Each structure stands twice: as structure tokens, then as C-alpha cells.
Amino acid sequence: MPRIPGHTVEDAPEASRPLLAQMVQFSPTGRLLAMPAQMAHAPAVLAASVSIRRATAGLNYAGTEPDLPSPAAPGPAPAAAPGT
């Protein structure tokens, strides 16, 4: 048996309800998954999870943002100071 109760959007604490509704959007099944349902017991934990999901939603599997250009090649080495 789980130690932390799972919630639905309807019976979650008031502060967790809008966040749970957003987590349904991230679910591959279109339903609320067990982990967010249990995180709803602590609204601050659920808020952190939603923030992480939002921040990483556009990332590809390599962990980079696909629409950003690659870093520029390093420029030439700086010239040595005169007299060195």
C-alpha cells in the first residue's frame, strides 16, 4: 500500500487542483499518473514538478534545445603581449 495517498483533480488540495490539471496534459495516456497524483498531497512539490516539466518540455533526448544554433567555433588565440 502506498504511504502517500493519491489524489484526483476533484479531491486534491485546493492549491494542487490547477497543477494536476496541467499534469494531465503531460501524461502520455491523457490520464493522471500515479506520481503526480501522490505529489498533489504537497502542493509545493507538485509545483516544482510542473515547473521542471515545463522547462524541459522542448528538449530533445540529447538534452539540448533543437532550435538553438550550435555554439560558435572558438576564435583565434589572443596575441602575446609585446615583450614576452
Contacts in CASP RR format, 6 or more apart in sequence:
PFRMAT RR
TARGET T0000
AUTHOR 0000-0000-0000
METHOD contacts of the structure
MODEL  1
MPRIPGHTVEDAPEASRPLLAQMVQFSPTGRLLAMPAQMAHAPAVLAASV
SIRRATAGLNYAGTEPDLPSPAAPGPAPAAAPGT
2 38 0 8 1.000
4 38 0 8 1.000
4 41 0 8 1.000
5 38 0 8 1.000
5 41 0 8 1.000
6 34 0 8 1.000
6 37 0 8 1.000
6 38 0 8 1.000
6 40 0 8 1.000
6 41 0 8 1.000
7 13 0 8 1.000
7 16 0 8 1.000
7 20 0 8 1.000
7 37 0 8 1.000
7 38 0 8 1.000
7 40 0 8 1.000
7 41 0 8 1.000
8 20 0 8 1.000
8 32 0 8 1.000
8 37 0 8 1.000
9 17 0 8 1.000
9 20 0 8 1.000
9 21 0 8 1.000
9 24 0 8 1.000
9 32 0 8 1.000
10 17 0 8 1.000
12 20 0 8 1.000
12 40 0 8 1.000
13 40 0 8 1.000
13 41 0 8 1.000
13 43 0 8 1.000
15 43 0 8 1.000
16 40 0 8 1.000
16 41 0 8 1.000
16 43 0 8 1.000
16 46 0 8 1.000
19 40 0 8 1.000
19 43 0 8 1.000
19 46 0 8 1.000
19 47 0 8 1.000
19 50 0 8 1.000
20 32 0 8 1.000
20 36 0 8 1.000
20 37 0 8 1.000
20 40 0 8 1.000
20 46 0 8 1.000
22 50 0 8 1.000
23 32 0 8 1.000
23 33 0 8 1.000
23 36 0 8 1.000
23 46 0 8 1.000
23 49 0 8 1.000
23 50 0 8 1.000
23 53 0 8 1.000
24 30 0 8 1.000
24 31 0 8 1.000
24 32 0 8 1.000
26 53 0 8 1.000
26 57 0 8 1.000
27 33 0 8 1.000
36 46 0 8 1.000
36 49 0 8 1.000
39 45 0 8 1.000
39 46 0 8 1.000
39 49 0 8 1.000
40 46 0 8 1.000
58 65 0 8 1.000
58 66 0 8 1.000
59 65 0 8 1.000
60 66 0 8 1.000
END
